[in-house]
Amino acid sequence: MSYTVIGTGKLGMAMAANIKRKGGTVFCVDTDPRTMDRVNAREVESMEPGVQQFMNGDDGMAIGTGDVANAVAESDVIFVVVPTPSSEDGSFSMTYVEDAARAIGPALYECDGWKTIVLVSTVMPGSTAAFVELLEEYSGKDHNKGFAVVYSPEFIALGDVISGLSRPNVVLTGAPCELDERSRLALQDYYDKIIENNPEYKWMGYEEAEWTKLLINSYITSKISWANMITQITAKTPGASPKLIADAVGSDPRIGHECFFPGAPFGGPCFPRDGVALAMALEWGGIENDMVRDVTRFNRDHVNWIRNQLISMMGNEEGVIGVLGIAYKPGAPVVGPSLGDSMTYGMWGRNVVAYDPGEEPHESGYCEYVESASEVLERADVVIVATPHDEFLELSPTEFSRVKVVLDCWDFL
């Protein structure tokens, strides 16, 4: 069985790498010919752990191409992993998904064999059905007659994508009740090849799966915000420990410790926008969405609260603010949106020095990105630990001795 991945961004390339490392054949389709050339030359570059190694290794076969028709013709399963950027109202744009449908449709028209198309991109409720209609229009074929579509978004985190694909907590699949058995078997064969643990498999309709994806991520952000509220409570309670309180609250099995610890506001490419998209989907459906919007508002306000804490530590004195960690999480090849990134501006004209393992030295506004964490400690008067990178644990007490105050958002050091 062979596969096509349409869209070789951070997730798409990782999916291709995961298929290839299991000995599979995968066609990588992208509009950037340079990326396709690197795939074919086994010279893929990626900061995502494992991707570069597996794409350039000897296991399996990866073929880079811009020819959608040939890739679809040669594949059994086609994964659509294109961007769905946020529109002005916060909903997800279907522009690239629609472009993919217009490219796949004519290829389906020319194909005689059965094709299973998996929409992986996170979309708004109702979008998969619209994707199916476009495929029918451009292929001249009816759904479940020559091809079938399922919606199966991934729950992954940048910096750990390969592991997330191989060992998921849940495999979510949206499909019509009458889904052809050939597509069920094709998906099961794929899961058997790729998945290394025993996750929960959840089959449901398209819209049920679309809502589920948004609801899971938005619930996680509400849990993160609830834990961060504890930080603000203990700031008003002398001697109180946010870590102790959060640990006690999380000890109740109805709540749990997962994603429940005081730290930085949530960030990254998914959580912030998924909550906004859910709120918009609720609004479209005439459903109360204040609770979802309040989580987004609290997260934004918590960034400002931390910024004000940092500024108040400086008092009226002039000085330099140091930021350790810019990425939204350790190991992530993406900087923002993140707490560390937010701390590099809006500091009432004070100069900022910042360091992150994935950020090259440069200057931006009032912030200077430097070469090492040690340099931040040498130059800063007040320091915030915004990302818990392991290398910060190697800093010595002597290096911290010059710093007047350290705000460790993760209780990490």
C-alpha positions as CSV (number, residue, x, y, z in Angstrom):
1,M,0.0,0.0,0.0
2,S,1.4,3.4,-0.9
3,Y,0.5,6.9,0.3
4,T,0.4,10.5,-0.7
5,V,0.8,13.5,1.6
6,I,-0.4,16.8,0.1
7,G,1.2,19.6,2.0
8,T,4.7,19.1,3.5
9,G,4.7,21.6,6.3
10,K,5.7,20.7,9.8
11,L,3.0,18.1,10.2
12,G,2.9,16.8,6.6
13,M,6.6,16.2,6.4
14,A,6.6,14.5,9.8
15,M,3.7,12.2,8.6
16,A,5.7,11.4,5.4
17,A,8.8,10.7,7.5
18,N,6.8,8.4,9.8
19,I,5.5,6.4,6.8
20,K,8.9,6.1,5.3
21,R,10.6,5.0,8.5
22,K,8.1,2.1,8.6
23,G,9.2,1.0,5.2
24,G,6.3,2.5,3.2
25,T,6.3,4.4,0.0
26,V,5.0,8.0,0.2
27,F,4.6,10.7,-2.4
28,C,5.2,14.2,-1.0
29,V,3.3,16.8,-2.9
30,D,4.0,20.5,-2.4
31,T,4.0,23.7,-4.5
32,D,7.6,24.5,-3.5
33,P,9.9,22.8,-6.0
34,R,12.9,23.3,-3.8
35,T,11.3,21.3,-1.0
36,M,10.5,18.5,-3.5
37,D,14.1,18.5,-4.8
38,R,15.4,18.1,-1.2
39,V,13.0,15.2,-0.7
40,N,14.3,13.4,-3.8
41,A,17.9,14.2,-3.0
42,R,17.5,13.0,0.6
43,E,18.6,16.4,1.8
44,V,15.5,17.4,3.9
45,E,16.3,19.9,6.6
46,S,14.0,20.0,9.7
47,M,14.3,21.1,13.3
48,E,11.6,18.6,14.2
49,P,13.3,15.7,15.9
50,G,13.4,12.6,13.7
51,V,12.1,14.1,10.5
52,Q,15.4,14.8,8.9
53,Q,16.8,11.5,10.0
54,F,13.9,9.4,8.7
55,M,13.3,11.4,5.4
56,N,17.0,11.1,4.5
57,G,17.4,7.5,5.7
58,D,17.4,4.2,3.8
59,D,14.1,2.8,5.0
60,G,11.1,3.1,2.7
61,M,10.8,5.5,-0.2
62,A,9.8,9.2,-0.4
63,I,9.1,10.8,-3.8
64,G,8.8,14.6,-4.0
65,T,6.6,15.9,-6.7
66,G,4.3,18.7,-7.7
67,D,2.3,16.3,-9.9
68,V,-0.9,15.7,-7.9
69,A,-2.5,13.5,-10.6
70,N,0.4,11.1,-10.7
71,A,0.7,10.9,-6.9
72,V,-3.0,10.2,-6.5
73,A,-2.9,7.6,-9.3
74,E,0.0,5.8,-7.6
75,S,-1.4,5.9,-4.1
76,D,-4.1,4.1,-2.1
77,V,-4.5,6.6,0.7
78,I,-4.1,10.4,0.2
79,F,-3.6,12.6,3.2
80,V,-4.5,16.3,2.8
81,V,-2.4,18.2,5.4
82,V,-2.5,21.8,4.0
83,P,-2.7,25.0,6.1
84,T,-6.1,26.3,7.4
85,P,-5.0,29.8,8.5
86,S,-7.3,31.9,10.7
87,S,-9.6,34.3,8.9
88,E,-10.3,37.8,10.3
89,D,-13.2,36.5,12.4
90,G,-11.1,33.7,13.8
91,S,-12.6,30.9,11.8
92,F,-10.4,28.6,9.7
93,S,-10.0,29.4,6.1
94,M,-10.7,26.6,3.6
95,T,-8.7,28.2,0.8
96,Y,-5.9,25.7,0.6
97,V,-8.3,22.7,1.3
98,E,-10.4,23.8,-1.6
99,D,-7.3,24.2,-3.8
100,A,-6.4,20.6,-2.9
101,A,-9.9,19.4,-3.8
102,R,-9.7,21.1,-7.2
103,A,-6.4,19.4,-7.8
104,I,-7.4,15.9,-6.5
105,G,-10.8,15.9,-8.2
106,P,-9.6,15.6,-11.9
107,A,-7.0,13.0,-10.8
108,L,-9.9,10.9,-9.3
109,Y,-11.7,11.2,-12.6
110,E,-8.8,9.5,-14.4
111,C,-8.4,6.8,-11.8
112,D,-10.0,3.4,-11.9
113,G,-8.8,2.0,-8.5
114,W,-10.3,2.8,-5.1
115,K,-8.9,5.9,-3.3
116,T,-9.2,6.8,0.4
117,I,-8.8,10.6,1.0
118,V,-8.0,11.7,4.6
119,L,-8.5,15.3,5.5
120,V,-6.0,15.9,8.4
121,S,-6.1,19.8,8.5
122,T,-8.1,21.2,11.4
123,V,-11.3,22.7,9.9
124,M,-14.6,24.3,11.1
125,P,-17.6,22.1,11.6
126,G,-19.3,21.4,8.3
127,S,-16.1,21.8,6.3
128,T,-15.5,18.1,5.5
129,A,-18.9,17.7,3.9
130,A,-18.1,20.8,1.7
131,F,-14.7,19.2,0.8
132,V,-16.5,16.1,-0.3
133,E,-18.9,18.1,-2.5
134,L,-16.0,19.8,-4.2
135,L,-14.3,16.5,-4.9
136,E,-17.6,15.2,-6.4
137,E,-17.8,18.3,-8.5
138,Y,-14.3,18.1,-9.9
139,S,-14.1,14.3,-10.2
140,G,-17.5,13.7,-11.7
141,K,-17.9,10.8,-9.2
142,D,-20.2,10.3,-6.3
143,H,-18.7,9.8,-2.8
144,N,-18.3,6.1,-1.9
145,K,-18.2,5.3,-5.6
146,G,-14.6,5.3,-6.6
147,F,-13.4,7.2,-3.5
148,A,-14.2,7.9,0.1
149,V,-13.3,10.8,2.4
150,V,-12.6,10.6,6.2
151,Y,-11.7,13.4,8.6
152,S,-8.9,12.4,10.9
153,P,-7.0,15.3,12.6
154,E,-3.9,14.7,14.6
155,F,-3.3,15.7,18.2
156,I,0.4,16.5,18.1
157,A,2.8,19.0,19.6
158,L,5.7,20.6,17.7
159,G,9.0,19.2,19.0
160,D,7.4,15.8,19.6
161,V,5.5,15.2,16.4
162,I,6.9,11.8,15.4
163,S,6.1,10.5,18.9
164,G,2.6,12.0,18.8
165,L,1.9,10.3,15.5
166,S,3.3,7.0,16.6
167,R,1.8,6.9,20.2
168,P,-1.4,9.0,20.2
169,N,-3.8,9.1,23.1
170,V,-6.8,9.0,20.7
171,V,-7.3,8.3,17.0
172,L,-10.3,10.4,15.9
173,T,-12.0,9.5,12.6
174,G,-15.0,11.2,11.1
175,A,-16.8,9.3,8.4
176,P,-20.3,8.6,7.1
177,C,-22.0,5.4,8.5
178,E,-22.0,4.0,5.0
179,L,-18.2,4.3,4.5
180,D,-17.0,1.7,2.1
181,E,-15.3,-1.2,3.7
182,R,-12.2,-0.7,1.5
183,S,-11.5,2.6,3.1
184,R,-12.0,1.2,6.6
185,L,-9.5,-1.6,5.8
186,A,-7.1,0.9,4.2
187,L,-7.1,3.1,7.3
188,Q,-6.8,0.1,9.7
189,D,-3.8,-1.1,7.7
190,Y,-2.2,2.4,8.0
191,Y,-2.9,2.5,11.7
192,D,-1.4,-0.9,12.2
193,K,1.8,0.2,10.4
194,I,2.2,3.5,12.1
195,I,0.8,3.3,15.7
196,E,3.0,1.7,18.3
197,N,0.7,1.8,21.3
198,N,-3.0,1.0,22.1
199,P,-4.9,4.3,21.8
200,E,-8.6,4.8,21.9
201,Y,-10.2,4.7,18.4
202,K,-13.2,6.9,18.1
203,W,-15.3,6.7,14.9
204,M,-18.1,9.2,14.4
205,G,-19.6,11.5,11.8
206,Y,-17.8,14.3,10.0
207,E,-19.3,17.1,12.1
208,E,-19.0,15.2,15.4
209,A,-15.2,14.7,14.7
210,E,-14.8,18.4,13.7
211,W,-16.4,19.6,16.9
212,T,-14.4,17.0,18.9
213,K,-11.1,18.3,17.7
214,L,-11.9,21.9,18.7
215,L,-13.5,20.9,22.0
216,I,-10.5,18.8,23.1
217,N,-7.9,21.5,22.4
218,S,-10.2,24.2,23.9
219,Y,-10.8,22.2,27.1
220,I,-7.1,21.8,27.6
221,T,-6.6,25.5,27.3
222,S,-9.3,26.1,29.9
223,K,-7.5,23.7,32.2
224,I,-4.2,25.5,31.7
225,S,-5.9,28.9,32.4
226,W,-7.4,27.5,35.6
227,A,-4.0,26.4,36.8
228,N,-2.5,29.8,35.9
229,M,-5.2,31.5,37.9
230,I,-3.7,29.8,41.0
231,T,-0.5,31.8,40.3
232,Q,-2.5,35.0,40.6
233,I,-4.2,33.9,43.7
234,T,-1.0,33.0,45.5
235,A,0.5,36.3,44.5
236,K,-2.1,37.8,46.8
237,T,-1.6,35.2,49.5
238,P,1.7,35.6,51.4
239,G,3.6,32.4,51.8
240,A,1.2,30.4,49.5
241,S,2.7,28.0,47.0
242,P,1.0,27.8,43.5
243,K,2.7,24.4,42.9
244,L,1.4,22.9,46.2
245,I,-2.2,24.1,45.5
246,A,-2.2,22.9,41.9
247,D,-0.8,19.5,43.0
248,A,-3.6,19.2,45.6
249,V,-6.3,20.2,43.1
250,G,-5.0,17.9,40.5
251,S,-5.0,15.0,42.9
252,D,-8.7,14.8,42.5
253,P,-9.0,12.2,39.7
254,R,-11.9,14.1,38.2
255,I,-9.4,16.9,37.4
256,G,-6.0,15.1,37.1
257,H,-2.5,16.5,36.8
258,E,-2.2,16.4,33.0
259,C,-1.8,19.9,31.7
260,F,-2.7,21.2,35.1
261,F,0.3,23.1,36.6
262,P,0.9,26.9,37.0
263,G,3.3,28.1,34.4
264,A,3.2,30.2,31.2
265,P,0.0,31.1,29.3
266,F,-0.7,28.7,26.5
267,G,0.8,29.6,23.1
268,G,2.0,28.0,19.9
269,P,0.4,27.6,16.5
270,C,-2.7,25.6,17.6
271,F,-4.2,26.3,21.1
272,P,-4.7,30.1,20.8
273,R,-6.5,29.9,17.5
274,D,-8.5,26.8,18.1
275,G,-10.3,28.5,21.0
276,V,-11.1,31.5,18.9
277,A,-12.3,29.2,16.1
278,L,-14.5,27.2,18.5
279,A,-16.1,30.4,19.8
280,M,-16.9,31.4,16.2
281,A,-18.3,28.0,15.4
282,L,-20.6,28.3,18.5
283,E,-21.6,31.8,17.4
284,W,-22.5,30.5,14.0
285,G,-24.7,27.8,15.6
286,G,-26.4,30.3,18.0
287,I,-24.7,28.7,21.0
288,E,-23.5,30.7,24.0
289,N,-19.7,31.1,23.7
290,D,-18.8,33.5,26.6
291,M,-17.0,30.7,28.5
292,V,-14.7,29.9,25.5
293,R,-14.0,33.6,24.8
294,D,-13.2,34.2,28.5
295,V,-10.4,31.6,28.4
296,T,-8.9,33.4,25.5
297,R,-9.3,36.7,27.3
298,F,-7.8,35.4,30.5
299,N,-4.8,33.9,28.7
300,R,-4.1,37.3,27.1
301,D,-4.6,39.1,30.4
302,H,-2.3,36.6,32.2
303,V,0.5,37.6,29.8
304,N,0.0,41.3,30.8
305,W,-0.2,40.3,34.4
306,I,3.2,38.6,34.2
307,R,4.6,41.6,32.3
308,N,3.4,43.9,35.0
309,Q,4.9,41.7,37.7
310,L,8.2,41.9,36.0
311,I,8.1,45.7,35.6
312,S,7.0,46.1,39.2
313,M,10.1,44.1,40.3
314,M,12.2,46.8,38.6
315,G,10.4,49.6,40.4
316,N,11.4,53.0,39.3
317,E,15.0,51.9,38.6
318,E,16.5,51.8,35.2
319,G,17.8,48.4,34.2
320,V,17.7,45.6,31.8
321,I,15.2,42.8,31.7
322,G,16.4,39.3,30.7
323,V,14.2,36.7,29.1
324,L,15.3,33.0,29.1
325,G,13.3,31.1,26.5
326,I,11.4,32.5,23.6
327,A,9.9,29.3,22.1
328,Y,6.4,28.4,23.3
329,K,7.6,25.0,24.6
330,P,11.0,23.2,24.9
331,G,12.1,21.6,21.7
332,A,9.6,23.4,19.5
333,P,10.9,24.9,16.3
334,V,8.3,27.7,16.5
335,V,8.8,30.8,18.6
336,G,5.3,32.3,19.0
337,P,2.9,33.2,20.1
338,S,4.6,32.6,23.4
339,L,5.2,34.1,26.8
340,G,8.9,34.7,26.1
341,D,8.1,36.4,22.8
342,S,5.5,38.6,24.5
343,M,8.1,39.6,27.1
344,T,10.5,41.1,24.5
345,Y,8.3,44.1,23.9
346,G,5.9,46.4,25.8
347,M,8.3,46.9,28.7
348,W,7.8,50.7,29.0
349,G,10.9,51.5,27.1
350,R,13.2,49.3,29.1
351,N,15.9,47.4,27.3
352,V,15.5,43.6,27.0
353,V,18.1,40.9,26.4
354,A,16.8,37.4,25.4
355,Y,18.1,34.0,24.7
356,D,16.6,30.8,23.2
357,P,18.4,27.8,21.9
358,G,16.5,28.0,18.6
359,E,17.0,31.8,18.1
360,E,20.0,33.3,16.3
361,P,21.5,36.5,17.8
362,H,20.0,39.7,16.4
363,E,18.3,42.9,17.5
364,S,14.6,43.8,17.3
365,G,13.2,47.0,18.7
366,Y,14.2,47.3,22.4
367,C,15.2,43.6,22.5
368,E,18.6,42.1,21.7
369,Y,18.8,38.3,21.2
370,V,22.1,37.1,22.5
371,E,24.2,34.0,22.1
372,S,23.8,32.3,25.5
373,A,21.8,32.1,28.7
374,S,24.9,33.1,30.6
375,E,25.1,36.4,28.7
376,V,21.5,37.2,29.7
377,L,22.5,36.7,33.3
378,E,25.6,38.8,32.9
379,R,23.6,41.8,31.6
380,A,20.1,41.6,33.1
381,D,18.9,43.0,36.4
382,V,15.7,41.1,36.4
383,V,15.2,37.8,34.6
384,I,12.1,35.8,33.6
385,V,12.3,32.1,32.8
386,A,9.7,31.9,30.2
387,T,10.5,28.4,28.7
388,P,11.8,25.5,30.7
389,H,14.7,24.5,28.5
390,D,16.9,21.8,30.0
391,E,20.1,23.7,29.4
392,F,19.0,26.4,31.9
393,L,19.4,23.8,34.6
394,E,23.1,23.8,33.9
395,L,23.4,27.5,34.9
396,S,25.3,27.9,38.2
397,P,24.2,29.8,41.3
398,T,27.2,32.1,40.7
399,E,25.8,33.1,37.3
400,F,22.6,34.1,39.0
401,S,24.3,36.1,41.7
402,R,24.3,39.4,39.8
403,V,20.6,39.2,39.0
404,K,18.4,41.0,41.5
405,V,15.2,39.0,40.9
406,V,14.4,35.8,39.0
407,L,10.8,35.2,38.0
408,D,10.6,31.5,37.3
409,C,7.2,30.9,35.7
410,W,7.6,27.2,35.7
411,D,9.1,26.6,39.2
412,F,11.8,25.0,37.1
413,L,15.2,26.1,38.5
